């Protein structure tokens, strides 16, 4: 099974938000490695570069101005990749950095180049692609979506079987704050999306549901689940009642 996993800034940074959470990287890398060892193809779309660069530039909180955020991302991207490399290495896995813009997906020629490159990486079996927006030349993630839309675009580009959005909440919540286990019509639940987000997150549930709709309309079953709880990834791929499952009519029931 080909799985795209999106890790938001809120689950990769420490509570103070000015550095990466080493325990989270260790656990998440271990859980992804388990999927790879079981024969699945895993592609990570990872935020966290800004959080990784905040401390290096002396910021205590996410800066408001765009140039400062881009500077943080430029410095933090190497730290982000180092964290992944160090945590996947004990599992015998290499990582490959892929920086994209939405223009790379929109351009037919560049889109095919991205697809070919990622396909070649996945054929190596022991390499995990780590995708992030190229924040030094593009600003969509920094301004709006925390890589939510990009993860859906990557899943569509690669014809993935599943998209998993890991965030700081356990899934989509109803008006009473209770988790909704399954959704068959994304449009019917958009009113439940709150604009609340963490100190380092820029997407919130609104952008996640927009990404979900893109994916499920393309035949990709999608999940929103907690990235702070252990075992969520394995439970989702095993078909357990975890997070919120957004069923795709085109593939519903065919991948778990």
C-alpha positions as CSV (number, residue, x, y, z in Angstrom):
1,X,0.0,0.0,0.0
2,X,1.2,3.5,-0.8
3,X,0.7,5.9,2.1
4,X,1.2,9.6,2.3
5,X,1.6,10.9,5.9
6,X,1.5,14.5,6.8
7,X,3.1,15.7,10.0
8,X,2.2,19.2,11.1
9,X,4.3,21.6,13.1
10,X,2.2,21.2,16.2
11,X,3.2,17.6,16.6
12,X,6.9,18.0,15.8
13,X,7.8,20.9,18.1
14,X,8.2,21.0,21.8
15,X,5.4,22.6,23.9
16,X,7.4,25.9,24.0
17,X,7.5,25.7,20.2
18,X,11.0,27.0,19.6
19,X,12.7,23.6,18.9
20,X,12.0,20.2,17.6
21,X,10.6,17.5,19.9
22,X,13.2,14.7,19.8
23,X,10.9,12.1,21.5
24,X,8.3,12.7,18.8
25,X,10.7,12.2,16.0
26,X,12.0,9.0,17.6
27,X,8.5,7.6,18.0
28,X,7.1,8.7,14.6
29,X,10.1,7.5,12.7
30,X,9.8,4.1,14.5
31,X,6.2,3.8,13.5
32,X,6.8,4.8,9.9
33,X,9.7,2.4,9.7
34,X,7.4,-0.4,10.9
35,X,5.2,0.3,7.9
36,X,8.1,0.2,5.5
37,X,9.3,-3.1,7.0
38,X,5.8,-4.5,6.4
39,X,6.1,-3.7,2.8
40,X,4.3,-0.4,2.5
41,X,5.5,2.6,0.6
42,X,5.6,5.7,2.8
43,X,6.0,9.3,1.8
44,X,6.2,12.0,4.5
45,X,5.0,15.5,4.0
46,X,6.5,17.3,6.9
47,X,6.2,20.8,8.3
48,X,8.5,21.9,11.1
49,X,11.3,23.9,9.4
50,X,10.2,27.2,10.9
51,X,10.0,25.7,14.4
52,X,13.4,24.2,14.0
53,X,14.9,27.5,13.0
54,X,13.3,29.8,15.6
55,X,15.8,29.1,18.3
56,X,18.8,29.5,15.9
57,X,17.6,33.0,15.1
58,X,16.8,33.9,18.7
59,X,13.0,34.0,18.3
60,X,10.9,32.9,21.3
61,X,7.7,32.7,19.2
62,X,6.8,32.4,15.5
63,X,7.6,35.8,13.9
64,X,4.8,37.7,12.2
65,X,6.7,39.1,9.2
66,X,7.1,36.8,6.2
67,X,10.9,37.4,5.6
68,X,11.7,36.3,9.2
69,X,9.6,33.2,8.8
70,X,11.3,32.4,5.6
71,X,14.7,32.9,7.3
72,X,13.7,30.5,10.0
73,X,12.6,27.9,7.5
74,X,15.8,28.3,5.5
75,X,17.9,27.6,8.7
76,X,15.5,25.1,10.1
77,X,15.1,22.8,7.0
78,X,18.6,21.3,7.5
79,X,17.9,20.7,11.2
80,X,14.6,19.1,10.3
81,X,16.2,16.7,7.8
82,X,19.0,15.9,10.3
83,X,16.4,14.9,12.9
84,X,14.7,12.6,10.4
85,X,18.0,11.1,9.2
86,X,19.2,10.4,12.7
87,X,15.9,8.8,13.7
88,X,15.4,6.6,10.6
89,X,19.1,5.4,10.5
90,X,18.7,3.0,13.4
91,X,16.0,1.3,11.4
92,X,18.2,0.9,8.4
93,X,16.4,3.6,6.4
94,X,17.7,6.6,4.5
95,X,15.8,9.8,3.9
96,X,15.5,11.9,0.8
97,X,14.7,15.6,0.9
98,X,12.2,16.9,-1.7
99,X,11.3,20.6,-1.6
100,X,8.3,21.5,-3.7
101,X,6.1,24.4,-4.5
102,X,2.5,24.2,-5.7
103,X,3.8,25.4,-9.1
104,X,5.8,22.2,-9.3
105,X,2.5,20.3,-9.1
106,X,0.7,22.6,-11.5
107,X,3.3,22.5,-14.2
108,X,2.9,19.4,-16.4
109,X,6.6,19.0,-17.1
110,X,7.7,19.6,-13.5
111,X,4.9,17.4,-12.2
112,X,6.1,14.5,-14.3
113,X,9.7,15.1,-13.1
114,X,8.5,15.1,-9.5
115,X,6.5,11.9,-10.1
116,X,9.5,10.2,-11.7
117,X,11.9,11.2,-9.0
118,X,9.7,10.0,-6.2
119,X,8.9,6.8,-8.0
120,X,12.6,6.1,-8.3
121,X,13.2,6.8,-4.6
122,X,10.3,4.5,-3.6
123,X,11.7,1.7,-5.8
124,X,14.8,1.7,-3.6
125,X,12.5,0.4,-0.7
126,X,14.8,1.6,2.1
127,X,14.5,5.3,1.4
128,X,11.8,7.5,2.8
129,X,11.0,10.7,0.9
130,X,10.5,13.7,3.2
131,X,8.6,16.5,1.3
132,X,8.2,20.1,2.5
133,X,7.2,23.2,0.7
134,X,10.2,25.2,-0.5
135,X,9.6,28.1,1.9
136,X,12.4,30.3,0.7
137,X,10.7,30.8,-2.7
138,X,7.0,29.9,-1.9
139,X,4.8,31.2,0.8
140,X,1.6,29.1,0.8
141,X,2.6,27.0,3.8
142,X,3.9,30.0,5.7
143,X,0.7,32.0,5.1
144,X,-2.1,29.4,4.9
145,X,-2.0,25.7,4.9
146,X,0.8,24.1,7.0
147,X,1.3,21.7,4.1
148,X,-2.2,20.3,4.3
149,X,-3.0,21.0,0.6
150,X,0.4,19.9,-0.5
151,X,0.0,16.5,1.2
152,X,-3.2,16.0,-0.8
153,X,-1.6,17.1,-4.0
154,X,1.3,14.7,-3.4
155,X,-1.1,11.9,-2.7
156,X,-3.0,12.6,-5.9
157,X,0.2,12.9,-7.9
158,X,1.4,9.5,-6.7
159,X,-2.0,7.8,-6.8
160,X,-1.7,6.9,-3.1
161,X,-4.0,4.5,-1.5
162,X,-4.2,6.4,1.8
163,X,-3.5,9.9,3.2
164,X,-3.0,10.3,6.9
165,X,-3.0,13.8,8.4
166,X,-1.6,13.7,11.9
167,X,-2.4,16.7,14.0
168,X,-2.8,17.8,17.7
169,X,-6.4,16.6,18.0
170,X,-7.8,13.1,17.8
171,X,-9.9,13.8,14.7
172,X,-12.8,15.9,13.5
173,X,-14.9,16.8,16.5
174,X,-18.7,17.4,16.5
175,X,-20.4,20.3,18.1
176,X,-20.1,18.7,21.5
177,X,-16.4,18.0,21.2
178,X,-16.8,14.3,20.5
179,X,-14.8,12.6,17.8
180,X,-16.6,11.7,14.6
181,X,-15.4,8.2,13.6
182,X,-16.3,8.3,9.9
183,X,-17.5,10.8,7.3
184,X,-18.9,10.0,3.9
185,X,-19.6,13.5,2.7
186,X,-17.0,16.2,3.5
187,X,-19.3,19.0,2.5
188,X,-21.7,18.0,5.2
189,X,-19.1,18.6,8.0
190,X,-17.3,21.7,6.9
191,X,-19.5,23.7,9.4
192,X,-17.7,21.9,12.2
193,X,-14.3,23.1,11.2
194,X,-12.9,25.6,13.7
195,X,-10.2,28.1,12.9
196,X,-8.4,27.3,16.2
197,X,-4.8,26.3,15.7
198,X,-1.6,25.8,17.7
199,X,1.0,28.5,18.3
200,X,3.2,27.1,15.5
201,X,0.4,25.8,13.2
202,X,-0.9,27.9,10.4
203,X,-3.6,25.5,8.9
204,X,-6.2,24.5,11.4
205,X,-9.1,22.2,10.7
206,X,-10.4,24.4,7.8
207,X,-7.4,23.7,5.6
208,X,-7.3,20.1,6.6
209,X,-10.9,19.5,5.4
210,X,-10.1,21.3,2.2
211,X,-7.2,18.9,1.7
212,X,-9.4,16.0,2.7
213,X,-11.9,16.9,0.0
214,X,-9.3,17.1,-2.7
215,X,-8.0,13.6,-1.7
216,X,-11.3,11.8,-1.3
217,X,-12.7,13.3,-4.6
218,X,-9.6,11.7,-6.2
219,X,-10.3,8.3,-4.8
220,X,-8.0,8.5,-1.8
221,X,-9.3,7.5,1.6
222,X,-8.1,10.0,4.2
223,X,-7.7,10.1,7.9
224,X,-7.3,12.9,10.5
225,X,-5.8,11.6,13.7
226,X,-3.7,12.5,16.7
227,X,0.0,12.7,16.2
228,X,0.6,12.9,19.9
229,X,-0.7,9.4,20.7
230,X,1.4,6.4,20.1
231,X,0.2,3.6,17.8
232,X,-2.2,5.7,15.7
233,X,-0.5,5.0,12.4
234,X,-0.4,1.3,12.8
235,X,-4.0,1.3,14.1
236,X,-5.2,3.2,11.0
237,X,-3.5,1.0,8.5
238,X,-5.0,-2.0,10.4
239,X,-8.5,-0.6,9.9
240,X,-9.2,0.1,13.5
241,X,-11.6,2.8,14.8
242,X,-9.0,5.6,15.1
243,X,-9.3,9.3,14.3
244,X,-11.8,10.3,11.6
245,X,-12.0,8.3,8.4
246,X,-13.1,10.1,5.3
247,X,-14.3,7.4,3.0
248,X,-13.7,7.7,-0.7
249,X,-16.5,6.3,-2.8
250,X,-14.1,5.2,-5.5
251,X,-12.0,3.0,-3.2
252,X,-14.1,2.6,-0.1
253,X,-13.3,-0.7,1.6
254,X,-10.5,-1.6,-0.9
255,X,-7.4,-0.6,1.1
256,X,-7.8,-1.8,4.7
